Amino acid sequence: MTCFRYGEAELDHLRSRDERLGAAIDAIGRVEREVDPDLFSSVAHHIIGQQISTKAQATIWARATGRLGGVTPETLLAAGHDGVQALGVSHRKADYLLDFARRVRDGEFDLEAVRAMPDEEAIAALTSLRGVGRWTAEMILLFCLERPDVLAFDDLALQRGMRMLYHHRRITPKLFARYRRRYSPFGSVASLYLWEVAGGAIPGMRDWAPRGRDAGR
């Protein structure tokens, strides 16, 4: 299993910039999140996972890799619409997956060129694909390309983690931008820990950690 790569330099930077996040890092310990270095399968995986549970996504993905012998442009196109939909995806998602596969196979979309693009250019390229929005593109940047500074405003779990950690009622775009600047250039590692906080990694969160300069800001 390949996991998102980071080290003490990233953690020390976040500790130095944010007291409460630093305390959470120390309380939680190292976070291991799996990445998929194959860009085609990563895009397909994220299209499949939209608006369904993580468990359902894992079930469909296991079925796809088992029945197709791997998720590639060739295997998806060989399966056809009925075969792809039979994996457990909706009619619309089957269309998205097959359109993506055709564009890559026919050279209409240079998937590998995305690897060399700056973050915003890569997001623009990925969101030109049917079925890929900004949040999906940002997750691909993090969990496939391992970009170091991904913090997705549209991720509700990240916002929940921020609310829990800093005791905010809601996360506005302005407040989110403030935290993005604070975590940069290691927003991806901050994301990993905020997801852990949102998932309950620190019991009794409301009473946890010193209310220092970062509380409520």
Phi and psi restraints in degrees (value plus and minus 20) as a CYANA .aco file:
   2 THR   PHI    -116.0   -76.0
   2 THR   PSI     108.2   148.2
   3 CYS   PHI    -134.6   -94.6
   3 CYS   PSI     137.5   177.5
   4 PHE   PHI     -76.7   -36.7
   4 PHE   PSI     110.2   150.2
   5 ARG   PHI    -113.9   -73.9
   5 ARG   PSI     106.8   146.8
   6 TYR   PHI    -177.5  -137.5
   6 TYR   PSI     145.7   185.7
   7 GLY   PHI    -160.7  -120.7
   7 GLY   PSI    -183.2  -143.2
   8 GLU   PHI     -87.2   -47.2
   8 GLU   PSI     -48.0    -8.0
   9 ALA   PHI     -80.8   -40.8
   9 ALA   PSI     -64.7   -24.7
  10 GLU   PHI     -86.2   -46.2
  10 GLU   PSI     -63.3   -23.3
  11 LEU   PHI     -85.8   -45.8
  11 LEU   PSI     -62.3   -22.3
  12 ASP   PHI     -83.6   -43.6
  12 ASP   PSI     -57.6   -17.6
  13 HIS   PHI     -82.1   -42.1
  13 HIS   PSI     -67.0   -27.0
  14 LEU   PHI     -85.3   -45.3
  14 LEU   PSI     -59.3   -19.3
  15 ARG   PHI     -80.3   -40.3
  15 ARG   PSI     -60.6   -20.6
  16 SER   PHI     -91.4   -51.4
  16 SER   PSI     -44.4    -4.4
  17 ARG   PHI    -114.5   -74.5
  17 ARG   PSI     -41.2    -1.2
  18 ASP   PHI    -169.6  -129.6
  18 ASP   PSI      90.0   130.0
  19 GLU   PHI     -81.0   -41.0
  19 GLU   PSI     -66.2   -26.2
  20 ARG   PHI     -91.1   -51.1
  20 ARG   PSI     -60.6   -20.6
  21 LEU   PHI     -84.8   -44.8
  21 LEU   PSI     -59.6   -19.6
  22 GLY   PHI     -79.9   -39.9
  22 GLY   PSI     -61.1   -21.1
  23 ALA   PHI     -85.3   -45.3
  23 ALA   PSI     -57.4   -17.4
  24 ALA   PHI     -85.5   -45.5
  24 ALA   PSI     -61.8   -21.8
  25 ILE   PHI     -76.5   -36.5
  25 ILE   PSI     -65.7   -25.7
  26 ASP   PHI     -88.6   -48.6
  26 ASP   PSI     -54.5   -14.5
  27 ALA   PHI     -93.2   -53.2
  27 ALA   PSI     -55.7   -15.7
  28 ILE   PHI    -104.7   -64.7
  28 ILE   PSI     -56.5   -16.5
  29 GLY   PHI      64.1   104.1
  29 GLY   PSI    -188.5  -148.5
  30 ARG   PHI     -89.2   -49.2
  30 ARG   PSI     116.8   156.8
  31 VAL   PHI    -124.8   -84.8
  31 VAL   PSI     105.7   145.7
  32 GLU   PHI    -129.3   -89.3
  32 GLU   PSI      94.7   134.7
  33 ARG   PHI    -142.3  -102.3
  33 ARG   PSI     106.1   146.1
  34 GLU   PHI     -88.8   -48.8
  34 GLU   PSI     122.2   162.2
  35 VAL   PHI    -141.2  -101.2
  35 VAL   PSI     137.5   177.5
  36 ASP   PHI    -138.0   -98.0
  36 ASP   PSI      85.7   125.7
  37 PRO   PHI     -90.7   -50.7
  37 PRO   PSI     -31.0     9.0
  38 ASP   PHI    -103.1   -63.1
  38 ASP   PSI      92.9   132.9
  39 LEU   PHI     -88.0   -48.0
  39 LEU   PSI     -58.1   -18.1
  40 PHE   PHI     -83.7   -43.7
  40 PHE   PSI     -70.3   -30.3
  41 SER   PHI     -86.6   -46.6
  41 SER   PSI     -50.3   -10.3
  42 SER   PHI     -85.5   -45.5
  42 SER   PSI     -65.0   -25.0
  43 VAL   PHI     -81.8   -41.8
  43 VAL   PSI     -66.6   -26.6
  44 ALA   PHI     -80.5   -40.5
  44 ALA   PSI     -62.6   -22.6
  45 HIS   PHI     -80.6   -40.6
  45 HIS   PSI     -62.2   -22.2
  46 HIS   PHI     -94.0   -54.0
  46 HIS   PSI     -52.5   -12.5
  47 ILE   PHI     -83.3   -43.3
  47 ILE   PSI     -64.7   -24.7
  48 ILE   PHI     -80.0   -40.0
  48 ILE   PSI     -58.3   -18.3
  49 GLY   PHI    -100.7   -60.7
  49 GLY   PSI     -24.7    15.3
  50 GLN   PHI     -85.7   -45.7
  50 GLN   PSI     110.2   150.2
  51 GLN   PHI      41.2    81.2
  51 GLN   PSI       4.8    44.8
  52 ILE   PHI    -151.9  -111.9
  52 ILE   PSI     147.0   187.0
  53 SER   PHI     -91.8   -51.8
  53 SER   PSI     139.4   179.4
  54 THR   PHI     -79.8   -39.8
  54 THR   PSI     -58.1   -18.1
  55 LYS   PHI     -85.2   -45.2
  55 LYS   PSI     -63.1   -23.1
  56 ALA   PHI     -85.1   -45.1
  56 ALA   PSI     -59.9   -19.9
  57 GLN   PHI     -80.2   -40.2
  57 GLN   PSI     -65.2   -25.2
  58 ALA   PHI     -82.9   -42.9
  58 ALA   PSI     -58.7   -18.7
  59 THR   PHI     -84.6   -44.6
  59 THR   PSI     -66.6   -26.6
  60 ILE   PHI     -86.0   -46.0
  60 ILE   PSI     -60.0   -20.0
  61 TRP   PHI     -85.6   -45.6
  61 TRP   PSI     -61.7   -21.7
  62 ALA   PHI     -82.9   -42.9
  62 ALA   PSI     -60.1   -20.1
  63 ARG   PHI     -84.4   -44.4
  63 ARG   PSI     -61.3   -21.3
  64 ALA   PHI     -84.9   -44.9
  64 ALA   PSI     -67.5   -27.5
  65 THR   PHI     -86.9   -46.9
  65 THR   PSI     -53.7   -13.7
  66 GLY   PHI     -91.7   -51.7
  66 GLY   PSI     -68.1   -28.1
  67 ARG   PHI     -93.9   -53.9
  67 ARG   PSI     -57.3   -17.3
  68 LEU   PHI    -109.8   -69.8
  68 LEU   PSI     -36.4     3.6
  69 GLY   PHI      54.6    94.6
  69 GLY   PSI       8.1    48.1
  70 GLY   PHI     101.3   141.3
  70 GLY   PSI     127.6   167.6
  71 VAL   PHI    -122.5   -82.5
  71 VAL   PSI      83.5   123.5
  72 THR   PHI    -155.2  -115.2
  72 THR   PSI     147.7   187.7
  73 PRO   PHI     -75.3   -35.3
  73 PRO   PSI     -60.7   -20.7
  74 GLU   PHI     -87.1   -47.1
  74 GLU   PSI     -64.4   -24.4
  75 THR   PHI     -90.7   -50.7
  75 THR   PSI     -56.3   -16.3
  76 LEU   PHI     -86.2   -46.2
  76 LEU   PSI     -65.8   -25.8
  77 LEU   PHI     -87.0   -47.0
  77 LEU   PSI     -54.7   -14.7
  78 ALA   PHI     -86.0   -46.0
  78 ALA   PSI     -53.5   -13.5
  79 ALA   PHI     -90.6   -50.6
  79 ALA   PSI     -51.9   -11.9
  80 GLY   PHI      53.3    93.3
  80 GLY   PSI     155.3   195.3
  81 HIS   PHI     -81.2   -41.2
  81 HIS   PSI     -65.8   -25.8
  82 ASP   PHI     -84.5   -44.5
  82 ASP   PSI     -59.9   -19.9
  83 GLY   PHI     -87.4   -47.4
  83 GLY   PSI     -58.9   -18.9
  84 VAL   PHI     -89.1   -49.1
  84 VAL   PSI     -63.9   -23.9
  85 GLN   PHI     -84.6   -44.6
  85 GLN   PSI     -51.7   -11.7
  86 ALA   PHI     -86.1   -46.1
  86 ALA   PSI     -35.3     4.7
  87 LEU   PHI     -90.4   -50.4
  87 LEU   PSI     -37.7     2.3
  88 GLY   PHI      97.5   137.5
  88 GLY   PSI      -7.1    32.9
  89 VAL   PHI    -119.5   -79.5
  89 VAL   PSI     142.2   182.2
  90 SER   PHI     -93.1   -53.1
  90 SER   PSI     145.5   185.5
  91 HIS   PHI     -75.4   -35.4
  91 HIS   PSI     -64.7   -24.7
  92 ARG   PHI     -86.2   -46.2
  92 ARG   PSI     -63.5   -23.5
  93 LYS   PHI     -85.2   -45.2
  93 LYS   PSI     -55.9   -15.9
  94 ALA   PHI     -80.9   -40.9
  94 ALA   PSI     -61.5   -21.5
  95 ASP   PHI     -80.8   -40.8
  95 ASP   PSI     -65.4   -25.4
  96 TYR   PHI     -79.7   -39.7
  96 TYR   PSI     -67.2   -27.2
  97 LEU   PHI     -83.5   -43.5
  97 LEU   PSI     -62.5   -22.5
  98 LEU   PHI     -91.4   -51.4
  98 LEU   PSI     -57.6   -17.6
  99 ASP   PHI     -82.9   -42.9
  99 ASP   PSI     -63.0   -23.0
 100 PHE   PHI     -80.8   -40.8
 100 PHE   PSI     -66.8   -26.8
 101 ALA   PHI     -81.5   -41.5
 101 ALA   PSI     -62.4   -22.4
 102 ARG   PHI     -84.1   -44.1
 102 ARG   PSI     -64.3   -24.3
 103 ARG   PHI     -84.1   -44.1
 103 ARG   PSI     -58.5   -18.5
 104 VAL   PHI     -90.0   -50.0
 104 VAL   PSI     -66.2   -26.2
 105 ARG   PHI     -80.3   -40.3
 105 ARG   PSI     -61.1   -21.1
 106 ASP   PHI    -105.1   -65.1
 106 ASP   PSI     -20.0    20.0
 107 GLY   PHI      57.9    97.9
 107 GLY   PSI      -7.7    32.3
 108 GLU   PHI     -94.2   -54.2
 108 GLU   PSI     -46.7    -6.7
 109 PHE   PHI    -146.4  -106.4
 109 PHE   PSI      97.1   137.1
 110 ASP   PHI    -106.7   -66.7
 110 ASP   PSI      69.6   109.6
 111 LEU   PHI     -83.6   -43.6
 111 LEU   PSI     -62.1   -22.1
 112 GLU   PHI     -88.4   -48.4
 112 GLU   PSI     -44.2    -4.2
 113 ALA   PHI     -84.0   -44.0
 113 ALA   PSI     -45.5    -5.5
 114 VAL   PHI     -80.8   -40.8
 114 VAL   PSI     -52.1   -12.1
 115 ARG   PHI     -78.2   -38.2
 115 ARG   PSI     -53.2   -13.2
 116 ALA   PHI    -111.3   -71.3
 116 ALA   PSI     -25.1    14.9
 117 MET   PHI    -100.7   -60.7
 117 MET   PSI     126.4   166.4
 118 PRO   PHI     -79.0   -39.0
 118 PRO   PSI     141.7   181.7
 119 ASP   PHI     -72.1   -32.1
 119 ASP   PSI     -72.7   -32.7
 120 GLU   PHI     -86.3   -46.3
 120 GLU   PSI     -55.2   -15.2
 121 GLU   PHI     -86.7   -46.7
 121 GLU   PSI     -61.0   -21.0
 122 ALA   PHI     -83.8   -43.8
 122 ALA   PSI     -60.7   -20.7
 123 ILE   PHI     -83.4   -43.4
 123 ILE   PSI     -63.2   -23.2
 124 ALA   PHI     -81.9   -41.9
 124 ALA   PSI     -61.8   -21.8
 125 ALA   PHI     -84.8   -44.8
 125 ALA   PSI     -66.6   -26.6
 126 LEU   PHI     -86.2   -46.2
 126 LEU   PSI     -57.4   -17.4
 127 THR   PHI     -95.6   -55.6
 127 THR   PSI     -26.2    13.8
 128 SER   PHI     -95.7   -55.7
 128 SER   PSI     -33.4     6.6
 129 LEU   PHI     -99.4   -59.4
 129 LEU   PSI     121.6   161.6
 130 ARG   PHI     -84.0   -44.0
 130 ARG   PSI     112.2   152.2
 131 GLY   PHI      68.8   108.8
 131 GLY   PSI     -18.4    21.6
 132 VAL   PHI    -136.1   -96.1
 132 VAL   PSI      92.7   132.7
 133 GLY   PHI    -118.6   -78.6
 133 GLY   PSI    -196.2  -156.2
 134 ARG   PHI     -81.9   -41.9
 134 ARG   PSI     -65.1   -25.1
 135 TRP   PHI     -80.0   -40.0
 135 TRP   PSI     -64.7   -24.7
 136 THR   PHI     -80.3   -40.3
 136 THR   PSI     -64.3   -24.3
 137 ALA   PHI     -81.2   -41.2
 137 ALA   PSI     -61.0   -21.0
 138 GLU   PHI     -85.5   -45.5
 138 GLU   PSI     -57.6   -17.6
 139 MET   PHI     -86.7   -46.7
 139 MET   PSI     -54.6   -14.6
 140 ILE   PHI     -86.4   -46.4
 140 ILE   PSI     -61.2   -21.2
 141 LEU   PHI     -79.4   -39.4
 141 LEU   PSI     -59.0   -19.0
 142 LEU   PHI     -99.2   -59.2
 142 LEU   PSI     -72.1   -32.1
 143 PHE   PHI    -113.9   -73.9
 143 PHE   PSI     -15.8    24.2
 144 CYS   PHI    -145.3  -105.3
 144 CYS   PSI     -75.9   -35.9
 145 LEU   PHI    -103.6   -63.6
 145 LEU   PSI     -30.9     9.1
 146 GLU   PHI      35.2    75.2
 146 GLU   PSI      24.1    64.1
 147 ARG   PHI     -89.3   -49.3
 147 ARG   PSI     121.5   161.5
 148 PRO   PHI    -101.3   -61.3
 148 PRO   PSI     -35.2     4.8
 149 ASP   PHI    -148.4  -108.4
 149 ASP   PSI      35.7    75.7
 150 VAL   PHI    -124.9   -84.9
 150 VAL   PSI     100.8   140.8
 151 LEU   PHI    -160.7  -120.7
 151 LEU   PSI      86.5   126.5
 152 ALA   PHI    -114.0   -74.0
 152 ALA   PSI      95.1   135.1
 153 PHE   PHI     -80.7   -40.7
 153 PHE   PSI     -55.9   -15.9
 154 ASP   PHI     -97.2   -57.2
 154 ASP   PSI     -19.4    20.6
 155 ASP   PHI    -105.5   -65.5
 155 ASP   PSI      89.2   129.2
 156 LEU   PHI     -86.3   -46.3
 156 LEU   PSI     -50.6   -10.6
 157 ALA   PHI     -88.4   -48.4
 157 ALA   PSI     -57.7   -17.7
 158 LEU   PHI     -82.3   -42.3
 158 LEU   PSI     -64.3   -24.3
 159 GLN   PHI     -83.0   -43.0
 159 GLN   PSI     -58.8   -18.8
 160 ARG   PHI     -82.7   -42.7
 160 ARG   PSI     -63.6   -23.6
 161 GLY   PHI     -79.6   -39.6
 161 GLY   PSI     -62.0   -22.0
 162 MET   PHI     -84.2   -44.2
 162 MET   PSI     -63.8   -23.8
 163 ARG   PHI     -80.9   -40.9
 163 ARG   PSI     -62.1   -22.1
 164 MET   PHI     -88.0   -48.0
 164 MET   PSI     -62.4   -22.4
 165 LEU   PHI     -91.1   -51.1
 165 LEU   PSI     -59.5   -19.5
 166 TYR   PHI    -128.1   -88.1
 166 TYR   PSI     -17.1    22.9
 167 HIS   PHI      41.3    81.3
 167 HIS   PSI      23.1    63.1
 168 HIS   PHI    -112.0   -72.0
 168 HIS   PSI     129.5   169.5
 169 ARG   PHI     -95.8   -55.8
 169 ARG   PSI     -59.7   -19.7
 170 ARG   PHI    -170.8  -130.8
 170 ARG   PSI     139.3   179.3
 171 ILE   PHI    -128.8   -88.8
 171 ILE   PSI      88.9   128.9
 172 THR   PHI    -104.5   -64.5
 172 THR   PSI     141.4   181.4
 173 PRO   PHI     -75.8   -35.8
 173 PRO   PSI     -59.3   -19.3
 174 LYS   PHI     -84.7   -44.7
 174 LYS   PSI     -64.3   -24.3
 175 LEU   PHI     -86.2   -46.2
 175 LEU   PSI     -61.6   -21.6
 176 PHE   PHI     -80.5   -40.5
 176 PHE   PSI     -62.3   -22.3
 177 ALA   PHI     -82.2   -42.2
 177 ALA   PSI     -54.8   -14.8
 178 ARG   PHI     -83.9   -43.9
 178 ARG   PSI     -64.4   -24.4
 179 TYR   PHI     -88.2   -48.2
 179 TYR   PSI     -57.4   -17.4
 180 ARG   PHI     -77.6   -37.6
 180 ARG   PSI     -64.7   -24.7
 181 ARG   PHI     -84.5   -44.5
 181 ARG   PSI     -58.2   -18.2
 182 ARG   PHI     -85.7   -45.7
 182 ARG   PSI     -61.3   -21.3
 183 TYR   PHI     -99.1   -59.1
 183 TYR   PSI     -45.9    -5.9
 184 SER   PHI     -79.1   -39.1
 184 SER   PSI     121.0   161.0
 185 PRO   PHI    -117.4   -77.4
 185 PRO   PSI       5.6    45.6
 186 PHE   PHI    -142.6  -102.6
 186 PHE   PSI      24.8    64.8
 187 GLY   PHI     -83.3   -43.3
 187 GLY   PSI     -47.4    -7.4
 188 SER   PHI     -85.0   -45.0
 188 SER   PSI     -62.6   -22.6
 189 VAL   PHI     -87.6   -47.6
 189 VAL   PSI     -60.1   -20.1
 190 ALA   PHI     -78.4   -38.4
 190 ALA   PSI     -60.3   -20.3
 191 SER   PHI     -78.9   -38.9
 191 SER   PSI     -64.0   -24.0
 192 LEU   PHI     -77.3   -37.3
 192 LEU   PSI     -62.0   -22.0
 193 TYR   PHI     -96.9   -56.9
 193 TYR   PSI     -55.3   -15.3
 194 LEU   PHI     -85.3   -45.3
 194 LEU   PSI     -57.1   -17.1
 195 TRP   PHI     -82.5   -42.5
 195 TRP   PSI     -59.7   -19.7
 196 GLU   PHI     -84.4   -44.4
 196 GLU   PSI     -63.1   -23.1
 197 VAL   PHI     -79.5   -39.5
 197 VAL   PSI     -66.9   -26.9
 198 ALA   PHI     -80.8   -40.8
 198 ALA   PSI     -51.1   -11.1
 199 GLY   PHI    -103.5   -63.5
 199 GLY   PSI     -17.2    22.8
 200 GLY   PHI      69.3   109.3
 200 GLY   PSI       5.8    45.8
 201 ALA   PHI     -87.1   -47.1
 201 ALA   PSI     -40.9    -0.9
 202 ILE   PHI    -138.1   -98.1
 202 ILE   PSI      81.8   121.8
 203 PRO   PHI     -80.8   -40.8
 203 PRO   PSI     128.6   168.6
 204 GLY   PHI      43.2    83.2
 204 GLY   PSI      21.8    61.8
 205 MET   PHI     -76.5   -36.5
 205 MET   PSI     -56.8   -16.8
 206 ARG   PHI     -80.9   -40.9
 206 ARG   PSI     -50.4   -10.4
 207 ASP   PHI    -123.5   -83.5
 207 ASP   PSI      -9.7    30.3
 208 TRP   PHI    -118.6   -78.6
 208 TRP   PSI     127.7   167.7
 209 ALA   PHI      56.1    96.1
 209 ALA   PSI     129.3   169.3
 210 PRO   PHI     -87.8   -47.8
 210 PRO   PSI     123.2   163.2
 211 ARG   PHI    -108.1   -68.1
 211 ARG   PSI      55.6    95.6
 212 GLY   PHI    -107.6   -67.6
 212 GLY   PSI    -171.7  -131.7
 213 ARG   PHI     -84.8   -44.8
 213 ARG   PSI     -39.9     0.1
 214 ASP   PHI    -110.5   -70.5
 214 ASP   PSI     -33.7     6.3
 215 ALA   PHI     -87.6   -47.6
 215 ALA   PSI     110.0   150.0
 216 GLY   PHI      52.3    92.3
 216 GLY   PSI      -9.6    30.4
